[in-house]
Amino acid sequence: MIEPVVTPAPRRPRPSVVTLTPAAADRVRDLLAANPDKIGLKIGIKNGGCAGQEYVFSLTDVAGPFDEAVDFDGARVVIDGKAILYLIGTEIDWEVTPLASKFVFRNPNQTDACGCGESVTITPAAAG
């Protein structure tokens, strides 16, 4: 008896978990150029702050098996696997004002933030 050959269907491209504005991409490229031993800017979520959660990021030299790497013209961000559902649809910007320079997260899953803007409340993205 001849076994049928099953060819898996090609996977459709997935949208990026996050997007970077041109200013954020420039900042990430600058950080990586200054740290050539790092592969990307790792972004995650941790419990803390008065609203319950905080965005965290650091330069990383490795992506874990459940992390997702996203490239924007040489600006690589690595999304912590545990944070993916919390960050789906987020736009990351780099903002420079007279008093501060910082990454700004425009996250559709964010439901609240503390007054100082250092901590947030985020719910996981709905399946669908």
MOPAC internal coordinates of N, CA, C and O (Angstrom, degrees):
PM7 1SCF
backbone

  N    0.0000 0     0.00 0     0.00 0    0    0    0
  C    1.4460 1     0.00 0     0.00 0    1    0    0
  C    1.5277 1   109.13 1     0.00 0    2    1    0
  O    1.2310 1   121.01 1   -43.93 1    3    2    1
  N    1.2876 1   115.67 1   136.07 1    3    2    1
  C    1.4565 1   121.24 1  -178.74 1    5    3    2
  C    1.5210 1   108.80 1   -91.54 1    6    5    3
  O    1.2310 1   121.45 1   -52.07 1    7    6    5
  N    1.3481 1   114.83 1   127.93 1    7    6    5
  C    1.4636 1   120.58 1   177.91 1    9    7    6
  C    1.5169 1   110.13 1   -78.22 1   10    9    7
  O    1.2310 1   120.05 1   -46.40 1   11   10    9
  N    1.3254 1   117.51 1   133.60 1   11   10    9
  C    1.4668 1   118.22 1   178.08 1   13   11   10
  C    1.5323 1   110.74 1   -68.58 1   14   13   11
  O    1.2310 1   121.55 1   -33.59 1   15   14   13
  N    1.3001 1   114.65 1   146.41 1   15   14   13
  C    1.4541 1   120.56 1   177.49 1   17   15   14
  C    1.5227 1   107.92 1   -95.03 1   18   17   15
  O    1.2310 1   121.11 1   -57.82 1   19   18   17
  N    1.3192 1   115.48 1   122.18 1   19   18   17
  C    1.4585 1   120.18 1   179.93 1   21   19   18
  C    1.5236 1   108.22 1  -104.72 1   22   21   19
  O    1.2310 1   121.09 1   -59.18 1   23   22   21
  N    1.3059 1   115.51 1   120.82 1   23   22   21
  C    1.4523 1   120.90 1   177.98 1   25   23   22
  C    1.5213 1   108.05 1  -102.63 1   26   25   23
  O    1.2310 1   120.46 1   -59.68 1   27   26   25
  N    1.3281 1   116.73 1   120.32 1   27   26   25
  C    1.4668 1   117.19 1  -179.68 1   29   27   26
  C    1.5238 1   111.47 1   -65.61 1   30   29   27
  O    1.2310 1   121.18 1   -35.58 1   31   30   29
  N    1.3158 1   115.34 1   144.42 1   31   30   29
  C    1.4621 1   120.68 1   177.61 1   33   31   30
  C    1.5243 1   108.87 1   -68.55 1   34   33   31
  O    1.2310 1   120.44 1   -34.43 1   35   34   33
  N    1.3187 1   116.77 1   145.57 1   35   34   33
  C    1.4726 1   118.22 1   178.13 1   37   35   34
  C    1.5286 1   109.41 1   -64.77 1   38   37   35
  O    1.2310 1   121.49 1   -36.72 1   39   38   37
  N    1.3285 1   114.75 1   143.28 1   39   38   37
  C    1.4666 1   119.74 1   179.33 1   41   39   38
  C    1.5154 1   108.76 1   -78.25 1   42   41   39
  O    1.2310 1   121.22 1   -40.38 1   43   42   41
  N    1.3223 1   115.27 1   139.62 1   43   42   41
  C    1.4554 1   118.39 1   176.67 1   45   43   42
  C    1.5225 1   108.70 1   -76.13 1   46   45   43
  O    1.2310 1   119.80 1   -30.15 1   47   46   45
  N    1.3054 1   117.99 1   149.85 1   47   46   45
  C    1.4671 1   119.94 1   179.60 1   49   47   46
  C    1.5267 1   110.23 1   -62.99 1   50   49   47
  O    1.2310 1   121.18 1   -41.61 1   51   50   49
  N    1.3194 1   115.34 1   138.39 1   51   50   49
  C    1.4592 1   120.13 1   177.73 1   53   51   50
  C    1.5201 1   109.30 1   -93.25 1   54   53   51
  O    1.2310 1   120.90 1   -35.11 1   55   54   53
  N    1.3275 1   115.88 1   144.89 1   55   54   53
  C    1.4655 1   116.51 1   174.49 1   57   55   54
  C    1.5250 1   110.09 1   -69.05 1   58   57   55
  O    1.2310 1   120.68 1   -23.86 1   59   58   57
  N    1.3143 1   116.31 1   156.14 1   59   58   57
  C    1.4652 1   120.67 1   177.65 1   61   59   58
  C    1.5207 1   109.76 1   -65.00 1   62   61   59
  O    1.2310 1   120.85 1   -35.64 1   63   62   61
  N    1.3197 1   115.98 1   144.36 1   63   62   61
  C    1.4608 1   120.91 1   176.02 1   65   63   62
  C    1.5214 1   109.68 1   -61.77 1   66   65   63
  O    1.2310 1   120.49 1   135.24 1   67   66   65
  N    1.3192 1   116.67 1   -44.76 1   67   66   65
  C    1.4592 1   122.65 1   178.44 1   69   67   66
  C    1.5223 1   108.82 1  -128.48 1   70   69   67
  O    1.2310 1   120.95 1   -17.10 1   71   70   69
  N    1.3192 1   115.78 1   162.90 1   71   70   69
  C    1.4584 1   120.99 1   170.93 1   73   71   70
  C    1.5209 1   107.86 1  -125.50 1   74   73   71
  O    1.2310 1   121.35 1   -25.79 1   75   74   73
  N    1.3134 1   115.02 1   154.21 1   75   74   73
  C    1.4607 1   121.15 1   176.88 1   77   75   74
  C    1.5174 1   109.14 1  -113.73 1   78   77   75
  O    1.2310 1   120.70 1   -40.23 1   79   78   77
  N    1.3104 1   116.27 1   139.77 1   79   78   77
  C    1.4613 1   119.64 1   170.96 1   81   79   78
  C    1.5261 1   107.24 1   -73.60 1   82   81   79
  O    1.2310 1   119.80 1   -16.23 1   83   82   81
  N    1.3292 1   117.99 1   163.77 1   83   82   81
  C    1.4695 1   119.24 1   176.97 1   85   83   82
  C    1.5336 1   112.51 1   -56.10 1   86   85   83
  O    1.2310 1   119.86 1   142.17 1   87   86   85
  N    1.3390 1   117.88 1   -37.83 1   87   86   85
  C    1.4723 1   120.10 1   179.39 1   89   87   86
  C    1.5268 1   110.87 1   -65.54 1   90   89   87
  O    1.2310 1   119.98 1   138.96 1   91   90   89
  N    1.3328 1   117.64 1   -41.04 1   91   90   89
  C    1.4653 1   120.68 1   178.87 1   93   91   90
  C    1.5293 1   110.43 1   -67.54 1   94   93   91
  O    1.2310 1   120.37 1   138.80 1   95   94   93
  N    1.3275 1   116.91 1   -41.20 1   95   94   93
  C    1.4714 1   120.01 1   178.26 1   97   95   94
  C    1.5273 1   110.42 1   -61.61 1   98   97   95
  O    1.2310 1   120.26 1   138.12 1   99   98   97
  N    1.3366 1   117.12 1   -41.88 1   99   98   97
  C    1.4661 1   120.21 1   177.20 1  101   99   98
  C    1.5207 1   110.85 1   -59.84 1  102  101   99
  O    1.2310 1   120.31 1   136.69 1  103  102  101
  N    1.3328 1   117.01 1   -43.31 1  103  102  101
  C    1.4769 1   120.72 1  -178.74 1  105  103  102
  C    1.5224 1   110.63 1   -65.49 1  106  105  103
  O    1.2310 1   119.91 1   137.55 1  107  106  105
  N    1.3253 1   117.78 1   -42.45 1  107  106  105
  C    1.4680 1   120.58 1   179.26 1  109  107  106
  C    1.5312 1   109.61 1   -63.86 1  110  109  107
  O    1.2310 1   119.91 1   136.71 1  111  110  109
  N    1.3273 1   117.78 1   -43.29 1  111  110  109
  C    1.4771 1   120.35 1   177.48 1  113  111  110
  C    1.5186 1   110.87 1   -60.36 1  114  113  111
  O    1.2310 1   120.00 1   139.10 1  115  114  113
  N    1.3392 1   117.60 1   -40.90 1  115  114  113
  C    1.4672 1   120.90 1   178.14 1  117  115  114
  C    1.5298 1   110.72 1   -62.30 1  118  117  115
  O    1.2310 1   120.38 1   136.18 1  119  118  117
  N    1.3295 1   116.89 1   -43.82 1  119  118  117
  C    1.4655 1   120.70 1   179.50 1  121  119  118
  C    1.5207 1   111.18 1   -62.73 1  122  121  119
  O    1.2310 1   120.54 1   137.54 1  123  122  121
  N    1.3320 1   116.58 1   -42.46 1  123  122  121
  C    1.4659 1   120.22 1  -179.14 1  125  123  122
  C    1.5257 1   111.39 1   -70.81 1  126  125  123
  O    1.2310 1   119.93 1   145.25 1  127  126  125
  N    1.3263 1   117.73 1   -34.75 1  127  126  125
  C    1.4660 1   120.47 1   177.40 1  129  127  126
  C    1.5277 1   110.55 1   -64.77 1  130  129  127
  O    1.2310 1   120.53 1   145.17 1  131  130  129
  N    1.3178 1   116.60 1   -34.83 1  131  130  129
  C    1.4663 1   120.87 1   179.59 1  133  131  130
  C    1.5285 1   112.04 1   -78.86 1  134  133  131
  O    1.2310 1   120.15 1   167.02 1  135  134  133
  N    1.3317 1   117.32 1   -12.98 1  135  134  133
  C    1.4686 1   122.79 1  -178.27 1  137  135  134
  C    1.5271 1   108.66 1  -134.27 1  138  137  135
  O    1.2310 1   119.46 1  -107.67 1  139  138  137
  N    1.3396 1   118.63 1    72.33 1  139  138  137
  C    1.4635 1   121.31 1  -172.55 1  141  139  138
  C    1.5275 1   114.46 1   -65.16 1  142  141  139
  O    1.2310 1   119.67 1   166.34 1  143  142  141
  N    1.3210 1   118.24 1   -13.66 1  143  142  141
  C    1.4590 1   120.42 1   178.13 1  145  143  142
  C    1.5278 1   112.11 1   -83.37 1  146  145  143
  O    1.2310 1   119.46 1   176.36 1  147  146  145
  N    1.3291 1   118.64 1    -3.64 1  147  146  145
  C    1.4642 1   123.15 1  -179.22 1  149  147  146
  C    1.5192 1   109.95 1  -101.09 1  150  149  147
  O    1.2310 1   120.55 1   -32.07 1  151  150  149
  N    1.3425 1   116.55 1   147.93 1  151  150  149
  C    1.4629 1   120.87 1  -178.22 1  153  151  150
  C    1.5261 1   112.78 1   -97.98 1  154  153  151
  O    1.2310 1   119.98 1   163.37 1  155  154  153
  N    1.3313 1   117.65 1   -16.63 1  155  154  153
  C    1.4554 1   118.69 1  -178.54 1  157  155  154
  C    1.5076 1   112.41 1   178.88 1  158  157  155
  O    1.2310 1   121.68 1    -4.21 1  159  158  157
  N    1.3234 1   114.39 1   175.79 1  159  158  157
  C    1.4528 1   122.75 1   175.10 1  161  159  158
  C    1.5172 1   107.21 1   -96.00 1  162  161  159
  O    1.2310 1   120.31 1   -65.59 1  163  162  161
  N    1.3384 1   117.01 1   114.41 1  163  162  161
  C    1.4597 1   121.26 1  -177.99 1  165  163  162
  C    1.5231 1   109.40 1   -87.20 1  166  165  163
  O    1.2310 1   121.17 1   -48.72 1  167  166  165
  N    1.3285 1   115.37 1   131.28 1  167  166  165
  C    1.4547 1   122.42 1  -177.55 1  169  167  166
  C    1.5181 1   108.91 1  -119.86 1  170  169  167
  O    1.2310 1   121.13 1   -44.42 1  171  170  169
  N    1.3346 1   115.44 1   135.58 1  171  170  169
  C    1.4514 1   120.62 1   178.80 1  173  171  170
  C    1.5137 1   111.49 1  -150.55 1  174  173  171
  O    1.2310 1   121.49 1     8.89 1  175  174  173
  N    1.3094 1   114.75 1  -171.11 1  175  174  173
  C    1.4600 1   123.89 1   179.21 1  177  175  174
  C    1.5246 1   107.03 1  -130.71 1  178  177  175
  O    1.2310 1   120.58 1   -40.00 1  179  178  177
  N    1.3350 1   116.50 1   140.00 1  179  178  177
  C    1.4578 1   119.31 1   173.35 1  181  179  178
  C    1.5134 1   108.67 1  -134.20 1  182  181  179
  O    1.2310 1   120.64 1   -23.51 1  183  182  181
  N    1.3169 1   116.38 1   156.49 1  183  182  181
  C    1.4571 1   121.51 1   175.93 1  185  183  182
  C    1.5107 1   108.76 1   -75.46 1  186  185  183
  O    1.2310 1   120.74 1   -44.41 1  187  186  185
  N    1.3376 1   116.19 1   135.59 1  187  186  185
  C    1.4530 1   120.33 1   178.14 1  189  187  186
  C    1.5072 1   111.10 1   157.63 1  190  189  187
  O    1.2310 1   120.85 1    -6.92 1  191  190  189
  N    1.3102 1   115.98 1   173.08 1  191  190  189
  C    1.4547 1   121.52 1   179.38 1  193  191  190
  C    1.5128 1   112.00 1    77.08 1  194  193  191
  O    1.2310 1   121.38 1   -10.23 1  195  194  193
  N    1.3061 1   114.97 1   169.77 1  195  194  193
  C    1.4648 1   118.84 1  -175.02 1  197  195  194
  C    1.5226 1   113.18 1   -73.41 1  198  197  195
  O    1.2310 1   119.02 1   159.36 1  199  198  197
  N    1.3392 1   119.47 1   -20.64 1  199  198  197
  C    1.4590 1   121.16 1   177.80 1  201  199  198
  C    1.5316 1   111.91 1   -94.15 1  202  201  199
  O    1.2310 1   119.98 1   173.81 1  203  202  201
  N    1.3335 1   117.64 1    -6.19 1  203  202  201
  C    1.4587 1   120.53 1   172.50 1  205  203  202
  C    1.5156 1   116.98 1   112.20 1  206  205  203
  O    1.2310 1   119.59 1   150.78 1  207  206  205
  N    1.3445 1   118.39 1   -29.22 1  207  206  205
  C    1.4581 1   120.61 1  -177.83 1  209  207  206
  C    1.5270 1   109.82 1  -142.43 1  210  209  207
  O    1.2310 1   121.42 1   -22.34 1  211  210  209
  N    1.3186 1   114.88 1   157.66 1  211  210  209
  C    1.4556 1   120.78 1   178.46 1  213  211  210
  C    1.5214 1   109.03 1  -137.50 1  214  213  211
  O    1.2310 1   120.84 1   -35.91 1  215  214  213
  N    1.3256 1   116.01 1   144.09 1  215  214  213
  C    1.4598 1   120.78 1   170.75 1  217  215  214
  C    1.5295 1   106.79 1   -76.35 1  218  217  215
  O    1.2310 1   120.53 1   -42.15 1  219  218  217
  N    1.3134 1   116.59 1   137.85 1  219  218  217
  C    1.4624 1   121.11 1   176.48 1  221  219  218
  C    1.5248 1   108.48 1  -129.46 1  222  221  219
  O    1.2310 1   121.43 1   -32.71 1  223  222  221
  N    1.3137 1   114.87 1   147.29 1  223  222  221
  C    1.4581 1   119.12 1   176.53 1  225  223  222
  C    1.5028 1   109.84 1  -152.99 1  226  225  223
  O    1.2310 1   121.92 1   -30.36 1  227  226  225
  N    1.3324 1   113.92 1   149.64 1  227  226  225
  C    1.4564 1   121.55 1   178.46 1  229  227  226
  C    1.5210 1   107.63 1  -157.60 1  230  229  227
  O    1.2310 1   120.83 1   -21.82 1  231  230  229
  N    1.3141 1   116.02 1   158.18 1  231  230  229
  C    1.4569 1   119.64 1   174.42 1  233  231  230
  C    1.5171 1   108.23 1   -73.87 1  234  233  231
  O    1.2310 1   120.31 1   -38.92 1  235  234  233
  N    1.3173 1   117.02 1   141.08 1  235  234  233
  C    1.4550 1   120.79 1  -176.84 1  237  235  234
  C    1.5228 1   110.67 1  -130.67 1  238  237  235
  O    1.2310 1   121.46 1   -26.47 1  239  238  237
  N    1.3204 1   114.81 1   153.53 1  239  238  237
  C    1.4597 1   119.33 1   176.26 1  241  239  238
  C    1.5216 1   111.94 1  -111.06 1  242  241  239
  O    1.2310 1   120.29 1  -173.91 1  243  242  241
  N    1.3388 1   117.04 1     6.09 1  243  242  241
  C    1.4605 1   120.66 1   179.97 1  245  243  242
  C    1.5287 1   109.56 1  -151.23 1  246  245  243
  O    1.2310 1   120.95 1   -34.48 1  247  246  245
  N    1.3297 1   115.79 1   145.52 1  247  246  245
  C    1.4612 1   121.53 1   172.58 1  249  247  246
  C    1.5220 1   107.36 1  -108.02 1  250  249  247
  O    1.2310 1   120.63 1   -50.19 1  251  250  249
  N    1.3115 1   116.40 1   129.81 1  251  250  249
  C    1.4650 1   121.24 1   179.63 1  253  251  250
  C    1.5219 1   111.28 1   -72.50 1  254  253  251
  O    1.2310 1   120.37 1   -11.28 1  255  254  253
  N    1.3343 1   116.90 1   168.72 1  255  254  253
  C    1.4684 1   120.26 1  -175.60 1  257  255  254
  C    1.5301 1   113.87 1   -64.19 1  258  257  255
  O    1.2310 1   119.35 1   156.30 1  259  258  257
  N    1.3312 1   118.85 1   -23.70 1  259  258  257
  C    1.4580 1   121.04 1  -179.93 1  261  259  258
  C    1.5247 1   112.74 1  -106.90 1  262  261  259
  O    1.2310 1   120.50 1  -178.93 1  263  262  261
  N    1.3353 1   116.65 1     1.07 1  263  262  261
  C    1.4613 1   120.99 1   177.42 1  265  263  262
  C    1.5277 1   109.27 1   -75.32 1  266  265  263
  O    1.2310 1   120.84 1   -22.79 1  267  266  265
  N    1.3120 1   115.99 1   157.21 1  267  266  265
  C    1.4552 1   120.20 1   177.24 1  269  267  266
  C    1.5243 1   109.25 1  -122.52 1  270  269  267
  O    1.2310 1   120.88 1   -56.99 1  271  270  269
  N    1.3200 1   115.92 1   123.01 1  271  270  269
  C    1.4660 1   121.30 1   179.29 1  273  271  270
  C    1.5236 1   108.62 1   -94.95 1  274  273  271
  O    1.2310 1   121.32 1   -44.93 1  275  274  273
  N    1.3312 1   115.08 1   135.07 1  275  274  273
  C    1.4617 1   121.62 1   179.52 1  277  275  274
  C    1.5283 1   107.27 1  -128.29 1  278  277  275
  O    1.2310 1   120.55 1   -51.83 1  279  278  277
  N    1.3336 1   116.56 1   128.17 1  279  278  277
  C    1.4663 1   121.67 1  -179.12 1  281  279  278
  C    1.5254 1   110.60 1  -107.60 1  282  281  279
  O    1.2310 1   121.21 1   -44.62 1  283  282  281
  N    1.3111 1   115.29 1   135.38 1  283  282  281
  C    1.4553 1   123.12 1   176.08 1  285  283  282
  C    1.5252 1   107.68 1  -126.99 1  286  285  283
  O    1.2310 1   120.47 1   -93.59 1  287  286  285
  N    1.3245 1   116.71 1    86.41 1  287  286  285
  C    1.4657 1   121.25 1   178.91 1  289  287  286
  C    1.5264 1   112.75 1    49.25 1  290  289  287
  O    1.2310 1   120.47 1  -127.40 1  291  290  289
  N    1.3094 1   116.70 1    52.60 1  291  290  289
  C    1.4642 1   120.99 1   178.00 1  293  291  290
  C    1.5083 1   114.92 1    90.18 1  294  293  291
  O    1.2310 1   120.19 1   175.08 1  295  294  293
  N    1.3260 1   117.24 1    -4.92 1  295  294  293
  C    1.4656 1   121.44 1   176.30 1  297  295  294
  C    1.5208 1   107.26 1  -102.93 1  298  297  295
  O    1.2310 1   120.76 1   -76.70 1  299  298  297
  N    1.3387 1   116.15 1   103.30 1  299  298  297
  C    1.4584 1   120.01 1  -176.92 1  301  299  298
  C    1.5197 1   110.64 1   -99.73 1  302  301  299
  O    1.2310 1   121.68 1   -50.09 1  303  302  301
  N    1.3408 1   114.38 1   129.91 1  303  302  301
  C    1.4618 1   120.33 1   170.30 1  305  303  302
  C    1.5204 1   107.10 1  -115.68 1  306  305  303
  O    1.2310 1   121.38 1   -36.79 1  307  306  305
  N    1.3190 1   114.97 1   143.21 1  307  306  305
  C    1.4563 1   122.10 1   178.86 1  309  307  306
  C    1.5176 1   106.42 1  -115.27 1  310  309  307
  O    1.2310 1   120.44 1   -62.90 1  311  310  309
  N    1.3249 1   116.76 1   117.10 1  311  310  309
  C    1.4591 1   121.59 1  -178.40 1  313  311  310
  C    1.5189 1   108.32 1   -91.13 1  314  313  311
  O    1.2310 1   121.06 1   -56.36 1  315  314  313
  N    1.3364 1   115.57 1   123.64 1  315  314  313
  C    1.4619 1   121.09 1   176.85 1  317  315  314
  C    1.5294 1   108.25 1   -56.79 1  318  317  315
  O    1.2310 1   120.41 1   -48.84 1  319  318  317
  N    1.3064 1   116.82 1   131.16 1  319  318  317
  C    1.4588 1   121.87 1  -177.81 1  321  319  318
  C    1.5203 1   113.60 1   -54.64 1  322  321  319
  O    1.2310 1   120.24 1   146.82 1  323  322  321
  N    1.3310 1   117.15 1   -33.18 1  323  322  321
  C    1.4709 1   120.40 1  -179.78 1  325  323  322
  C    1.5246 1   112.28 1   -75.50 1  326  325  323
  O    1.2310 1   119.88 1   166.67 1  327  326  325
  N    1.3274 1   117.83 1   -13.33 1  327  326  325
  C    1.4651 1   121.37 1  -176.80 1  329  327  326
  C    1.5230 1   113.34 1  -103.50 1  330  329  327
  O    1.2310 1   119.38 1   173.30 1  331  330  329
  N    1.3154 1   118.78 1    -6.70 1  331  330  329
  C    1.4632 1   121.37 1  -172.91 1  333  331  330
  C    1.5233 1   111.79 1   -54.80 1  334  333  331
  O    1.2310 1   119.48 1   129.79 1  335  334  333
  N    1.3293 1   118.59 1   -50.21 1  335  334  333
  C    1.4693 1   120.21 1  -177.58 1  337  335  334
  C    1.5218 1   112.74 1   -63.55 1  338  337  335
  O    1.2310 1   120.27 1   155.81 1  339  338  337
  N    1.3254 1   117.10 1   -24.19 1  339  338  337
  C    1.4670 1   121.22 1   179.76 1  341  339  338
  C    1.5288 1   112.00 1   -83.98 1  342  341  339
  O    1.2310 1   120.15 1   160.53 1  343  342  341
  N    1.3283 1   117.31 1   -19.47 1  343  342  341
  C    1.4613 1   121.26 1  -173.90 1  345  343  342
  C    1.5270 1   114.19 1  -108.96 1  346  345  343
  O    1.2310 1   119.48 1   177.22 1  347  346  345
  N    1.3158 1   118.60 1    -2.78 1  347  346  345
  C    1.4714 1   120.85 1  -178.59 1  349  347  346
  C    1.5273 1   109.58 1   -55.62 1  350  349  347
  O    1.2310 1   121.26 1   -53.37 1  351  350  349
  N    1.3192 1   115.20 1   126.63 1  351  350  349
  C    1.4600 1   120.92 1   177.32 1  353  351  350
  C    1.5150 1   115.06 1    87.53 1  354  353  351
  O    1.2310 1   119.87 1  -176.58 1  355  354  353
  N    1.3319 1   117.85 1     3.42 1  355  354  353
  C    1.4630 1   121.45 1  -176.97 1  357  355  354
  C    1.5198 1   111.71 1   -77.96 1  358  357  355
  O    1.2310 1   121.08 1   -43.69 1  359  358  357
  N    1.3223 1   115.53 1   136.31 1  359  358  357
  C    1.4594 1   121.44 1   171.27 1  361  359  358
  C    1.5221 1   107.03 1  -104.60 1  362  361  359
  O    1.2310 1   120.78 1   -49.53 1  363  362  361
  N    1.3306 1   116.11 1   130.47 1  363  362  361
  C    1.4627 1   121.64 1   179.50 1  365  363  362
  C    1.5186 1   108.29 1  -109.09 1  366  365  363
  O    1.2310 1   121.23 1   -51.00 1  367  366  365
  N    1.3165 1   115.26 1   129.00 1  367  366  365
  C    1.4598 1   121.79 1  -179.19 1  369  367  366
  C    1.5238 1   108.61 1  -121.73 1  370  369  367
  O    1.2310 1   120.13 1   -19.77 1  371  370  369
  N    1.3214 1   117.35 1   160.23 1  371  370  369
  C    1.4591 1   123.76 1   173.19 1  373  371  370
  C    1.5157 1   105.86 1  -113.49 1  374  373  371
  O    1.2310 1   120.86 1   -59.95 1  375  374  373
  N    1.3172 1   115.95 1   120.05 1  375  374  373
  C    1.4568 1   121.71 1  -175.29 1  377  375  374
  C    1.5180 1   110.52 1  -115.97 1  378  377  375
  O    1.2310 1   120.80 1   -48.63 1  379  378  377
  N    1.3192 1   116.07 1   131.37 1  379  378  377
  C    1.4562 1   121.97 1   177.55 1  381  379  378
  C    1.5275 1   107.37 1  -119.81 1  382  381  379
  O    1.2310 1   121.04 1   -58.07 1  383  382  381
  N    1.3357 1   115.62 1   121.93 1  383  382  381
  C    1.4571 1   121.74 1   176.74 1  385  383  382
  C    1.5282 1   107.95 1  -124.06 1  386  385  383
  O    1.2310 1   119.59 1    -7.06 1  387  386  385
  N    1.3177 1   118.39 1   172.94 1  387  386  385
  C    1.4684 1   118.94 1   177.82 1  389  387  386
  C    1.5343 1   113.78 1   -60.33 1  390  389  387
  O    1.2310 1   120.36 1   157.63 1  391  390  389
  N    1.3356 1   116.92 1   -22.37 1  391  390  389
  C    1.4676 1   119.68 1  -176.88 1  393  391  390
  C    1.5271 1   115.03 1  -107.41 1  394  393  391
  O    1.2310 1   119.69 1   163.72 1  395  394  393
  N    1.3303 1   118.20 1   -16.28 1  395  394  393
  C    1.4655 1   118.50 1  -175.29 1  397  395  394
  C    1.5190 1   111.49 1  -158.57 1  398  397  395
  O    1.2310 1   121.51 1   -22.53 1  399  398  397
  N    1.3163 1   114.71 1   157.47 1  399  398  397
  C    1.4657 1   123.18 1   169.94 1  401  399  398
  C    1.5151 1   105.58 1  -127.91 1  402  401  399
  O    1.2310 1   120.35 1   -52.92 1  403  402  401
  N    1.3510 1   116.94 1   127.08 1  403  402  401
  C    1.4682 1   118.36 1  -174.39 1  405  403  402
  C    1.5201 1   111.38 1  -160.44 1  406  405  403
  O    1.2310 1   121.73 1   -21.46 1  407  406  405
  N    1.3332 1   114.29 1   158.54 1  407  406  405
  C    1.4487 1   120.62 1   170.25 1  409  407  406
  C    1.5238 1   107.31 1   -78.74 1  410  409  407
  O    1.2310 1   120.88 1   -41.07 1  411  410  409
  N    1.3208 1   115.92 1   138.93 1  411  410  409
  C    1.4597 1   122.60 1   178.71 1  413  411  410
  C    1.5183 1   107.37 1  -119.18 1  414  413  411
  O    1.2310 1   120.68 1   -49.32 1  415  414  413
  N    1.3195 1   116.31 1   130.68 1  415  414  413
  C    1.4621 1   122.58 1  -178.86 1  417  415  414
  C    1.5236 1   109.22 1  -104.59 1  418  417  415
  O    1.2310 1   120.74 1   -58.60 1  419  418  417
  N    1.3235 1   116.19 1   121.40 1  419  418  417
  C    1.4711 1   121.27 1   172.94 1  421  419  418
  C    1.5234 1   105.72 1  -106.26 1  422  421  419
  O    1.2310 1   121.81 1   -85.42 1  423  422  421
  N    1.3336 1   114.13 1    94.58 1  423  422  421
  C    1.4577 1   121.66 1  -169.28 1  425  423  422
  C    1.5293 1   109.87 1  -112.26 1  426  425  423
  O    1.2310 1   119.60 1   -62.93 1  427  426  425
  N    1.3394 1   118.36 1   117.07 1  427  426  425
  C    1.4620 1   120.16 1   179.13 1  429  427  426
  C    1.5244 1   113.49 1   -67.63 1  430  429  427
  O    1.2310 1   119.97 1   166.05 1  431  430  429
  N    1.3224 1   117.66 1   -13.95 1  431  430  429
  C    1.4615 1   121.77 1   179.38 1  433  431  430
  C    1.5225 1   112.49 1   -91.40 1  434  433  431
  O    1.2310 1   120.32 1   175.67 1  435  434  433
  N    1.3251 1   116.99 1    -4.33 1  435  434  433
  C    1.4638 1   121.67 1   179.89 1  437  435  434
  C    1.5216 1   108.57 1   -79.52 1  438  437  435
  O    1.2310 1   120.78 1   -53.52 1  439  438  437
  N    1.3350 1   116.12 1   126.48 1  439  438  437
  C    1.4609 1   120.09 1  -177.31 1  441  439  438
  C    1.5228 1   112.87 1  -107.51 1  442  441  439
  O    1.2310 1   119.64 1   165.23 1  443  442  441
  N    1.3206 1   118.29 1   -14.77 1  443  442  441
  C    1.4568 1   121.03 1  -178.19 1  445  443  442
  C    1.5276 1   108.53 1  -161.52 1  446  445  443
  O    1.2310 1   121.04 1   -16.91 1  447  446  445
  N    1.3214 1   115.62 1   163.09 1  447  446  445
  C    1.4708 1   121.44 1   175.63 1  449  447  446
  C    1.5152 1   107.70 1  -149.96 1  450  449  447
  O    1.2310 1   120.47 1   -26.94 1  451  450  449
  N    1.3156 1   116.70 1   153.06 1  451  450  449
  C    1.4539 1   120.45 1   176.88 1  453  451  450
  C    1.5316 1   109.03 1   -76.28 1  454  453  451
  O    1.2310 1   120.22 1   -11.87 1  455  454  453
  N    1.2986 1   117.19 1   168.13 1  455  454  453
  C    1.4550 1   121.98 1  -177.37 1  457  455  454
  C    1.5085 1   114.23 1   -61.60 1  458  457  455
  O    1.2310 1   119.84 1   145.13 1  459  458  457
  N    1.3230 1   117.91 1   -34.87 1  459  458  457
  C    1.4684 1   120.05 1  -178.36 1  461  459  458
  C    1.5223 1   112.30 1   -83.96 1  462  461  459
  O    1.2310 1   119.96 1   168.84 1  463  462  461
  N    1.3320 1   117.68 1   -11.16 1  463  462  461
  C    1.4550 1   121.22 1   178.22 1  465  463  462
  C    1.5142 1   115.11 1    81.91 1  466  465  463
  O    1.2310 1   119.89 1  -171.79 1  467  466  465
  N    1.3223 1   117.82 1     8.21 1  467  466  465
  C    1.4644 1   120.72 1  -178.33 1  469  467  466
  C    1.5213 1   113.46 1   -86.46 1  470  469  467
  O    1.2310 1   119.90 1   158.09 1  471  470  469
  N    1.3349 1   117.80 1   -21.91 1  471  470  469
  C    1.4551 1   119.20 1   178.87 1  473  471  470
  C    1.5216 1   109.58 1  -133.55 1  474  473  471
  O    1.2310 1   121.21 1   -21.97 1  475  474  473
  N    1.3202 1   115.29 1   158.03 1  475  474  473
  C    1.4610 1   122.37 1  -172.98 1  477  475  474
  C    1.5188 1   110.38 1  -140.28 1  478  477  475
  O    1.2310 1   121.40 1   -12.47 1  479  478  477
  N    1.3171 1   114.92 1   167.53 1  479  478  477
  C    1.4564 1   121.85 1   169.81 1  481  479  478
  C    1.5145 1   105.48 1  -116.05 1  482  481  479
  O    1.2310 1   120.45 1   -54.55 1  483  482  481
  N    1.3345 1   116.74 1   125.45 1  483  482  481
  C    1.4656 1   121.96 1  -177.27 1  485  483  482
  C    1.5198 1   108.76 1  -128.87 1  486  485  483
  O    1.2310 1   120.52 1   -44.45 1  487  486  485
  N    1.3204 1   116.60 1   135.55 1  487  486  485
  C    1.4535 1   120.84 1   173.78 1  489  487  486
  C    1.5214 1   107.91 1  -106.84 1  490  489  487
  O    1.2310 1   119.76 1   -30.64 1  491  490  489
  N    1.3320 1   118.07 1   149.36 1  491  490  489
  C    1.4581 1   119.30 1   178.78 1  493  491  490
  C    1.5245 1   110.89 1   -63.54 1  494  493  491
  O    1.2310 1   120.21 1   -30.65 1  495  494  493
  N    1.3168 1   117.20 1   149.35 1  495  494  493
  C    1.4560 1   121.61 1   177.57 1  497  495  494
  C    1.5173 1   109.19 1   -63.90 1  498  497  495
  O    1.2310 1   120.81 1   -36.75 1  499  498  497
  N    1.3170 1   116.05 1   143.25 1  499  498  497
  C    1.4632 1   120.80 1   179.05 1  501  499  498
  C    1.5186 1   109.41 1   -72.39 1  502  501  499
  O    1.2310 1   120.80 1   -34.59 1  503  502  501
  N    1.3255 1   116.08 1   145.41 1  503  502  501
  C    1.4669 1   121.02 1   177.33 1  505  503  502
  C    1.5213 1   108.40 1   -70.33 1  506  505  503
  O    1.2310 1   121.44 1   -35.58 1  507  506  505
  N    1.2889 1   114.85 1   144.42 1  507  506  505
  C    1.4687 1   116.11 1   176.10 1  509  507  506
  C    1.4055 1   110.71 1   147.78 1  510  509  507
  O    1.2310 1   120.10 1   180.00 1  511  510  509

